[in-house]
Amino acid sequence: SQKIEQNSEALNIQEGKTATLTCNYTNYSPAYLQWYRQDPGRGPVFLLLIRENEKEKRKERLKVTFDTTLKQSLFHITASQPADSATYLCALNRDSNYQLIWGAGTKLIIKP
Amino acid sequence: NAGVTQTPKFQVLKTGQSMTLQCAQDMNHEYMSWYRQDPGMGLRLIHYSVGAGITDQGEVPNGYNVSRSTTEDFPLRLLSAAPSQTSVYFCASRGQADTGELFFGEGSRLTVL
């Protein structure tokens, strides 16, 4: 079956360090992958999209990589800040109708 | 600058009751969708619409109905609530047909007793 895995355990990072979150998938050949941020009691907010033919995408302190051979995306936040604390979701397009399938998310905690 | 607006934010129902979750967007997006979010699980698609008058089932449609009479509104109806429908529901819209980012509402937390 189609599956997306994100680390279910919270990730604790010291302020100023780089946080790296992982998204692994099986039985897919997605055309693109998206990352979202979700704060408690709020809806997800889009951060970045990376296509299958792109190795890396950057936006300010954020960097996403996409390895279609390993079936893995890595999401990096450099110079992390307590305000970066949130749950981060990855999503892949599931089919030609562009429906997304979602990981359960990883909770990131940045400690001062 | 409203984006996607969902109401109500919280709702408690008894088993067997019916209700409608409202969703409205002011971005003129053709695509709208409803998801449910449960602890430890990814967002799951309930129903979606690619334009007024067009709706389709997602991954978990049973027990839910939708309609799309206008571009702006996409209500989700629970016909006969069950405890298994206790969840947080999100409405989302998308401007581009493909690859476009989803814009989410703030969510509606539903508890069915």
Interface residues (C-beta under 8 A of the other chain):
Chain A: I4 S8 A31 Y32 Q34 Y36 G41 R42 G43 P44 V45 F46 L49 R51 L89 A91 N93 Y98 Q99 L100 I101 W102 G103 A104 G105
Chain B: V4 G40 M41 G42 L43 R44 L45 Y48 G58 F90 A92 A97 D98 T99 E101 L102 F103 F104 G105 E106 G107
